[in-house]
């Protein structure tokens, strides 16, 4: 971030010395106010505090983002990682928070890097990855931050909070306290920080699935709400993240999985409404990966296994049926990738068939659709900023699309470092791209 030198003002010679002093004092105060005010505005715009960005929608206000980069072009820095992870970095100010598995020791690491140069600021060992899974490791959940602390959650159940200088604030292990997670491919849900509360879910093959809220200062439990389901077998499991929704009438925490989507009171966890329309046949292997998305006064619920994505009306109550559905999208819905929303448009990505679709949320009509011509699947969710969509496949091939009125691929950049499953973060004028081997920061030169 660069600032021009403050403008110098000429004071007319006819003014008295006292007038000059007062004028200079006024100018200095005005300059300080003008300097600080934009920083306050930019503070929220230039952070990426959560897996799905500052608005929980996959979109950010970042500008001037690059369309092309490489080893000799627009690469700000590259930091080698100790191991692979599907966790998206969280960013606040000049701090980048990264979860990782150490491939040599198996340690689960919480790391902090300097956004300016990628240098490591601190590193903490939080737990140990006790098992191997070909689809992910225990460092898959993304960290969260609010500028006061950074909180890291792992598939081992280890949960730890640090201040920005790496001082441990508190630490817990959810599996030791609440029982072993019963999820076939390992726990991978990210936590959510919202209005000074930490929310997390454990949706598992057990009657004890729950939504929990903790005090982020102390780790103390504020509530633990058991979330029942009539789903069968693997369909009870979910890898989704709790998402805040601010409707016209109230605020809610949305939870997706177990054959339904539910809205909860943020203060108590009480279930306000439930819609269970996407698996009426009670198929037993419909685990769910993509999280809910909100926008335009609607709640978007992607069903698993590329079944339709449903747009639900806001302000629901109790258990609702088909009348809750505003429209549904079934042309190329996602199985893994969470859609991105911005300015009345929902960008739905079928990462198995490589199809991106732009949907008008007011009508549910398709505005455009196109294929990315990939050779491998996408597991990272799309990121939207600066009028562009950024998607990366498992081999580390990044696609840059124009988020305009037609389907248009602007560029393809080969990053390598497979497997790549972390979504791209956009902050200020920078992109942070996590591969299995390194974290890259790219920025337009000049």
C-alpha positions as CSV (number, residue, x, y, z in Angstrom):
1,X,0.0,0.0,0.0
2,X,1.5,3.3,-1.0
3,X,0.6,6.9,0.1
4,X,1.5,10.1,-1.6
5,X,3.2,12.8,0.5
6,X,0.8,15.2,2.1
7,X,0.2,18.4,0.1
8,X,2.1,21.5,1.2
9,X,0.1,24.7,1.6
10,X,1.5,28.2,1.2
11,X,0.5,30.7,3.9
12,X,0.1,34.3,2.8
13,X,2.8,36.5,4.2
14,X,0.2,39.0,5.4
15,X,-1.0,36.4,8.0
16,X,0.3,36.8,11.5
17,X,2.6,34.3,13.1
18,X,-0.3,33.1,15.3
19,X,-2.5,32.6,12.3
20,X,0.3,30.6,10.7
21,X,0.6,28.3,13.7
22,X,-3.1,27.8,13.9
23,X,-3.4,27.1,10.2
24,X,-0.5,24.6,10.3
25,X,-2.1,22.9,13.3
26,X,-5.4,22.6,11.5
27,X,-3.7,21.2,8.4
28,X,-1.9,18.6,10.4
29,X,-5.0,17.5,12.1
30,X,-6.9,17.4,8.8
31,X,-4.1,15.4,7.2
32,X,-4.1,12.9,10.1
33,X,-7.9,12.5,9.9
34,X,-7.8,12.0,6.1
35,X,-5.1,9.5,6.5
36,X,-6.8,7.4,9.2
37,X,-10.3,7.4,7.8
38,X,-9.5,5.5,4.6
39,X,-7.5,2.9,6.7
40,X,-10.6,2.3,8.8
41,X,-12.7,1.7,5.6
42,X,-10.0,-0.4,4.1
43,X,-9.6,-2.5,7.2
44,X,-12.6,-4.7,6.3
45,X,-12.1,-4.5,2.6
46,X,-8.5,-5.7,2.6
47,X,-8.8,-8.7,4.9
48,X,-9.7,-12.3,4.2
49,X,-10.7,-13.5,7.6
50,X,-12.6,-16.7,6.7
51,X,-12.5,-19.5,4.2
52,X,-15.2,-17.8,2.0
53,X,-13.9,-14.3,2.5
54,X,-15.1,-11.2,4.3
55,X,-18.7,-11.7,3.4
56,X,-18.9,-15.5,3.6
57,X,-19.8,-15.5,-0.1
58,X,-16.4,-16.2,-1.8
59,X,-16.3,-12.5,-3.0
60,X,-14.1,-9.6,-1.9
61,X,-13.5,-5.9,-2.7
62,X,-9.9,-6.5,-3.8
63,X,-8.9,-4.5,-6.9
64,X,-6.1,-4.4,-9.4
65,X,-5.7,-8.2,-9.3
66,X,-3.4,-9.8,-11.9
67,X,-4.6,-11.8,-14.8
68,X,-1.2,-13.4,-15.5
69,X,1.8,-14.3,-13.4
70,X,4.8,-16.6,-13.3
71,X,8.3,-17.1,-11.8
72,X,9.5,-13.9,-13.4
73,X,6.3,-11.9,-13.5
74,X,4.0,-10.6,-10.8
75,X,5.2,-13.0,-8.2
76,X,5.5,-11.1,-5.0
77,X,6.9,-14.0,-2.9
78,X,6.8,-17.8,-2.5
79,X,7.1,-19.6,0.8
80,X,7.7,-23.3,0.9
81,X,5.2,-25.1,3.1
82,X,6.1,-28.0,5.5
83,X,3.3,-30.2,3.9
84,X,0.0,-30.2,2.1
85,X,-3.3,-28.8,3.3
86,X,-6.7,-27.9,1.9
87,X,-7.0,-25.0,4.3
88,X,-7.4,-21.5,2.7
89,X,-5.1,-18.9,4.4
90,X,-6.8,-16.2,6.6
91,X,-5.5,-12.7,6.3
92,X,-5.7,-9.6,8.6
93,X,-3.5,-6.6,8.0
94,X,0.0,-7.8,7.3
95,X,-0.5,-11.2,8.9
96,X,-1.3,-14.4,7.0
97,X,-2.5,-17.4,9.0
98,X,-1.8,-20.8,7.6
99,X,-2.7,-24.4,8.7
100,X,-0.4,-27.2,7.6
101,X,0.6,-30.7,8.2
102,X,4.4,-31.4,8.6
103,X,5.1,-34.2,6.2
104,X,8.1,-35.3,8.2
105,X,6.8,-35.4,11.7
106,X,3.0,-35.5,11.1
107,X,2.6,-32.5,13.4
108,X,-0.4,-30.2,12.8
109,X,0.9,-26.7,12.5
110,X,-0.5,-23.2,13.0
111,X,1.7,-20.7,11.2
112,X,1.8,-16.9,10.7
113,X,3.6,-15.3,7.7
114,X,4.3,-11.6,6.9
115,X,2.1,-10.6,4.0
116,X,4.7,-8.1,2.7
117,X,7.4,-10.7,2.1
118,X,6.2,-14.2,3.0
119,X,8.6,-14.6,5.9
120,X,7.6,-16.8,8.8
121,X,6.6,-14.8,11.9
122,X,5.7,-17.7,14.2
123,X,4.9,-21.4,14.1
124,X,3.1,-23.5,16.7
125,X,2.5,-27.3,17.0
126,X,-1.1,-27.8,17.9
127,X,-1.6,-31.6,17.5
128,X,-0.6,-34.6,15.5
129,X,-2.2,-36.1,12.4
130,X,-3.0,-39.6,13.6
131,X,-4.2,-41.1,10.4
132,X,-3.8,-41.0,6.6
133,X,-6.6,-40.4,4.1
134,X,-6.0,-40.2,0.4
135,X,-8.5,-37.4,0.0
136,X,-7.4,-35.0,2.7
137,X,-5.4,-34.7,5.9
138,X,-6.3,-33.3,9.3
139,X,-5.1,-29.8,8.4
140,X,-8.0,-29.4,6.0
141,X,-10.1,-26.9,8.1
142,X,-9.3,-23.2,7.3
143,X,-8.2,-20.9,10.1
144,X,-10.2,-17.8,11.0
145,X,-9.3,-14.3,12.4
146,X,-10.9,-11.1,13.4
147,X,-7.7,-9.0,13.8
148,X,-7.6,-9.7,17.5
149,X,-6.8,-13.5,17.4
150,X,-6.3,-16.3,15.0
151,X,-8.1,-19.6,15.6
152,X,-7.1,-22.9,14.2
153,X,-9.2,-26.2,14.0
154,X,-8.0,-29.6,12.9
155,X,-9.5,-32.9,12.0
156,X,-7.9,-34.3,15.1
157,X,-10.3,-32.2,17.2
158,X,-7.5,-29.9,18.3
159,X,-8.7,-26.3,18.5
160,X,-6.4,-23.4,19.5
161,X,-6.4,-19.6,19.6
162,X,-3.5,-17.3,19.5
163,X,-3.0,-13.5,19.5
164,X,-1.4,-11.9,16.5
165,X,2.1,-12.3,18.0
166,X,1.6,-16.1,18.5
167,X,0.8,-16.1,22.3
168,X,-1.5,-19.0,23.0
169,X,-4.9,-17.8,24.4
170,X,-6.5,-21.1,24.9
171,X,-6.6,-24.7,23.6
172,X,-9.1,-27.6,23.6
173,X,-9.6,-31.0,21.9
174,X,-13.2,-31.6,20.8
175,X,-12.8,-35.3,20.3
176,X,-11.5,-35.9,23.8
177,X,-14.4,-33.7,25.2
178,X,-17.3,-34.8,23.0
179,X,-16.3,-38.1,21.5
180,X,-14.6,-39.4,18.4
181,X,-15.7,-37.8,15.1
182,X,-17.6,-40.4,13.1
183,X,-17.0,-39.1,9.6
184,X,-15.8,-41.5,6.9
185,X,-13.2,-39.3,5.1
186,X,-12.2,-37.3,8.2
187,X,-13.4,-34.0,9.7
188,X,-12.8,-31.0,7.5
189,X,-15.4,-28.3,8.4
190,X,-14.0,-24.8,9.0
191,X,-15.0,-22.7,12.0
192,X,-16.8,-19.3,11.6
193,X,-16.2,-16.1,13.6
194,X,-19.2,-13.9,13.6
195,X,-20.1,-11.0,16.0
196,X,-17.6,-12.1,18.6
197,X,-18.6,-15.7,18.7
198,X,-16.9,-18.8,17.3
199,X,-19.3,-21.2,15.6
200,X,-18.5,-24.8,14.5
201,X,-20.4,-27.9,13.5
202,X,-19.8,-31.6,13.8
203,X,-22.2,-33.3,11.5
204,X,-21.5,-37.0,11.7
205,X,-22.8,-40.6,11.5
206,X,-24.2,-40.3,15.0
207,X,-27.4,-38.9,16.7
208,X,-25.0,-36.5,18.5
209,X,-24.4,-34.1,15.6
210,X,-24.2,-30.6,16.8
211,X,-23.8,-26.8,16.3
212,X,-21.6,-25.2,18.9
213,X,-20.7,-21.6,19.9
214,X,-17.6,-20.7,21.9
215,X,-16.3,-17.5,23.5
216,X,-13.3,-16.7,21.2
217,X,-11.5,-15.0,24.1
218,X,-11.5,-18.0,26.4
219,X,-12.7,-21.0,24.4
220,X,-15.6,-21.4,26.9
221,X,-18.7,-23.1,25.5
222,X,-21.6,-20.7,25.1
223,X,-24.0,-23.4,23.8
224,X,-24.0,-26.8,22.2
225,X,-27.2,-27.5,20.2
226,X,-27.8,-31.1,19.2
227,X,-29.0,-31.2,15.6
228,X,-31.2,-34.3,14.9
229,X,-31.6,-35.8,11.5
230,X,-33.4,-38.7,9.9
231,X,-30.7,-39.2,7.3
232,X,-29.2,-42.6,6.8
233,X,-25.6,-43.8,6.9
234,X,-23.1,-41.5,5.1
235,X,-25.9,-39.0,4.4
236,X,-25.7,-38.0,8.1
237,X,-22.1,-36.7,7.4
238,X,-21.2,-33.3,6.2
239,X,-18.0,-31.3,5.5
240,X,-19.8,-27.9,5.5
241,X,-19.1,-24.7,7.4
242,X,-21.7,-22.7,9.4
243,X,-22.6,-19.5,7.5
244,X,-24.2,-16.3,9.0
245,X,-27.2,-14.9,7.3
246,X,-28.6,-11.4,8.0
247,X,-32.2,-11.3,6.8
248,X,-34.6,-8.4,6.9
249,X,-36.3,-9.8,10.1
250,X,-33.4,-11.5,12.0
251,X,-29.9,-12.9,12.0
252,X,-29.3,-16.6,11.6
253,X,-26.6,-19.2,11.5
254,X,-27.1,-21.6,8.6
255,X,-26.1,-25.3,8.8
256,X,-26.1,-27.6,5.8
257,X,-26.0,-31.4,5.9
258,X,-27.8,-34.5,7.2
259,X,-30.4,-34.3,4.4
260,X,-31.5,-30.8,5.4
261,X,-30.5,-27.1,5.8
262,X,-31.4,-25.4,9.1
263,X,-31.4,-21.8,10.4
264,X,-30.4,-21.2,14.0
265,X,-30.6,-18.4,16.5
266,X,-27.0,-17.1,16.8
267,X,-27.4,-16.4,20.5
268,X,-28.8,-19.8,21.6
269,X,-28.4,-22.2,18.7
270,X,-32.1,-22.8,18.8
271,X,-33.4,-24.2,15.5
272,X,-35.6,-21.6,13.8
273,X,-36.5,-23.5,10.6
274,X,-35.6,-26.6,8.6
275,X,-35.9,-27.5,5.0
276,X,-35.4,-31.2,4.1
277,X,-36.3,-31.4,0.4
278,X,-33.1,-32.4,-1.4
279,X,-33.0,-36.2,-0.5
280,X,-36.7,-37.3,-0.2
281,X,-35.7,-41.0,-1.1
282,X,-33.3,-41.1,1.8
283,X,-30.4,-42.3,-0.2
284,X,-27.6,-43.4,2.2
285,X,-24.5,-42.1,0.6
286,X,-25.4,-38.4,0.1
287,X,-22.8,-36.8,2.3
288,X,-22.6,-33.1,1.6
289,X,-19.5,-31.0,0.9
290,X,-20.5,-27.5,-0.4
291,X,-21.7,-25.0,2.2
292,X,-24.8,-22.7,2.1
293,X,-24.4,-19.3,0.4
294,X,-26.6,-16.2,0.8
295,X,-27.4,-13.2,-1.4
296,X,-30.2,-11.2,-2.8
297,X,-32.4,-12.1,0.2
298,X,-32.1,-15.8,-0.6
299,X,-30.4,-18.8,0.9
300,X,-28.7,-21.1,-1.6
301,X,-28.6,-24.8,-0.7
302,X,-26.5,-27.1,-3.0
303,X,-27.6,-30.7,-2.8
304,X,-24.9,-33.4,-3.0
305,X,-23.9,-35.6,-6.0
306,X,-24.8,-32.8,-8.5
307,X,-28.4,-32.9,-7.6
308,X,-30.2,-29.5,-7.9
309,X,-29.1,-26.3,-6.1
310,X,-32.2,-24.8,-4.4
311,X,-32.8,-21.1,-3.8
312,X,-34.8,-20.8,-0.6
313,X,-36.9,-17.8,0.6
314,X,-35.7,-15.8,3.6
315,X,-37.5,-15.6,6.9
316,X,-38.6,-19.2,7.1
317,X,-40.1,-20.7,10.3
318,X,-40.6,-24.2,11.6
319,X,-40.3,-27.1,9.2
320,X,-41.0,-26.0,5.6
321,X,-41.8,-27.7,2.4
322,X,-41.8,-27.0,-1.4
323,X,-43.3,-23.6,-0.8
324,X,-40.0,-22.5,0.6
325,X,-38.3,-22.9,-2.8
326,X,-38.0,-19.8,-4.9
327,X,-36.3,-21.7,-7.8
328,X,-33.8,-24.5,-8.4
329,X,-30.9,-24.9,-10.7
330,X,-30.1,-28.4,-12.1
331,X,-28.1,-27.8,-15.4
332,X,-24.6,-28.1,-13.8
333,X,-24.9,-28.0,-10.0
334,X,-21.9,-28.6,-7.8
335,X,-21.0,-31.7,-5.7
336,X,-18.0,-30.2,-3.9
337,X,-17.4,-26.6,-4.8
338,X,-19.3,-23.9,-2.9
339,X,-20.8,-21.2,-5.2
340,X,-19.7,-17.6,-5.1
341,X,-22.2,-14.7,-4.9
342,X,-21.9,-11.0,-5.8
343,X,-24.3,-8.3,-6.9
344,X,-27.3,-10.3,-7.8
345,X,-25.3,-13.1,-9.5
346,X,-24.5,-16.6,-8.3
347,X,-21.5,-18.3,-9.8
348,X,-22.1,-22.1,-9.6
349,X,-19.2,-24.4,-10.4
350,X,-19.5,-28.0,-11.2
351,X,-15.9,-29.0,-10.5
352,X,-16.3,-32.6,-11.7
353,X,-17.5,-31.6,-15.2
354,X,-15.5,-28.3,-15.2
355,X,-18.6,-26.1,-15.9
356,X,-19.0,-22.6,-14.6
357,X,-22.5,-21.1,-14.7
358,X,-23.6,-17.5,-13.9
359,X,-27.2,-17.4,-12.5
360,X,-29.4,-14.4,-12.1
361,X,-30.7,-14.8,-8.5
362,X,-33.8,-12.7,-9.0
363,X,-35.2,-15.2,-11.5
364,X,-33.0,-18.3,-11.4
365,X,-32.3,-17.9,-15.1
366,X,-28.9,-18.8,-16.5
367,X,-27.0,-15.8,-17.8
368,X,-24.1,-17.8,-19.2
369,X,-22.4,-21.1,-18.9
370,X,-19.1,-22.5,-20.2
371,X,-16.6,-25.4,-19.8
372,X,-13.1,-24.8,-18.5
373,X,-11.6,-27.8,-20.5
374,X,-9.7,-29.2,-17.5
375,X,-8.3,-32.7,-17.4
376,X,-8.7,-33.1,-13.6
377,X,-11.3,-32.2,-11.0
378,X,-11.6,-29.0,-9.0
379,X,-12.0,-29.3,-5.2
380,X,-11.3,-25.7,-4.3
381,X,-14.2,-23.2,-4.4
382,X,-14.2,-20.2,-6.8
383,X,-13.0,-16.8,-5.6
384,X,-14.6,-13.6,-7.0
385,X,-13.0,-10.2,-7.0
386,X,-12.1,-7.3,-9.3
387,X,-14.6,-8.5,-11.9
388,X,-12.8,-11.8,-12.2
389,X,-13.3,-15.4,-11.1
390,X,-10.3,-17.5,-9.9
391,X,-10.5,-21.3,-9.9
392,X,-7.7,-23.8,-9.4
393,X,-7.9,-27.6,-10.1
394,X,-6.2,-30.4,-8.2
395,X,-3.1,-30.2,-10.4
396,X,-2.6,-26.5,-9.6
397,X,-3.8,-25.1,-12.9
398,X,-5.4,-21.7,-12.2
399,X,-8.2,-20.4,-14.5
400,X,-9.0,-16.7,-14.6
401,X,-12.5,-16.0,-15.9
402,X,-14.2,-12.7,-16.5
403,X,-17.2,-12.2,-14.2
404,X,-19.1,-10.3,-16.8
405,X,-22.1,-10.7,-19.1
406,X,-20.6,-13.7,-21.0
407,X,-18.4,-16.7,-20.4
408,X,-14.8,-15.7,-21.1
409,X,-11.5,-17.3,-20.0
410,X,-8.9,-14.7,-19.6
411,X,-5.9,-16.9,-18.8
412,X,-4.6,-20.3,-17.5
413,X,-1.6,-20.4,-15.2
414,X,0.2,-23.6,-14.3
415,X,1.2,-23.6,-10.7
416,X,1.8,-27.3,-10.1
417,X,2.2,-28.6,-6.5
418,X,-0.6,-31.2,-6.6
419,X,-2.8,-31.9,-4.8
420,X,-4.3,-28.4,-4.7
421,X,-7.6,-28.1,-2.7
422,X,-7.3,-24.8,-1.0
423,X,-9.4,-21.9,-2.3
424,X,-7.7,-18.7,-3.4
425,X,-7.7,-15.7,-1.1
426,X,-8.0,-12.1,-2.5
427,X,-6.8,-9.2,-0.3
428,X,-6.0,-5.7,-1.4
429,X,-4.3,-6.2,-4.8
430,X,-2.9,-9.6,-4.0
431,X,-3.9,-13.2,-4.5
432,X,-2.7,-15.9,-2.1
433,X,-2.6,-19.4,-3.8
434,X,-1.8,-22.5,-1.6
435,X,-0.5,-25.6,-3.3
436,X,0.8,-28.7,-1.6
437,X,4.3,-27.4,-1.8
438,X,4.2,-23.6,-1.3
439,X,2.1,-20.5,-0.6
440,X,2.3,-18.0,-3.4
441,X,1.5,-14.3,-3.3
442,X,1.0,-12.7,-6.7
443,X,0.4,-9.0,-7.4
444,X,0.4,-6.8,-10.5
445,X,3.8,-5.2,-10.7
446,X,4.0,-1.4,-10.7
